[in-house]
Amino acid sequence: AEEVFFTPGNNDGPHNAIFVEQDNGTKAWARLLIDNSIVTNSLGWNYTRTLSEGEEIKNVSQVDFFRHTGYYVKKLPYLRGPPCVGNGDDNQCGGCFAIITNTNLGLHHFDQMQ
């Protein structure tokens, strides 16, 4: 699964609304990618979500952030990036990453574009 990447797209299919709301389609899409280890917490990264009322939720795991936005990041297993400088944590540097965004949310979606 580390070499598999899926993203919802804006191409007029029923999945055009994935992650816009927490409906059955969104939950099924997320569950499928999580259950098959396509989206994981393997990087150990946490995010901050900002709700529409302005409330912030901190320390949101990669998987939980994906469940709400469709956004996730995966390290590309066979590409090496620049060497680590500083703490040497290979999940923070030293590799190449795929950043999967959700075009259904649009350019101005706060959580995804922050």
Secondary structure, 3 states (H helix, E strand, C coil): CCCCCCCCCCCCCHHHHECCECCHHHHHHHHHHHHCCCCCCCCCCEEEEECCCCCEEEEEEHHHHHHHHCCEEEEEEEEECCCCCCCCCCCCCCEEEEEECCHHHCCCCHHHHC
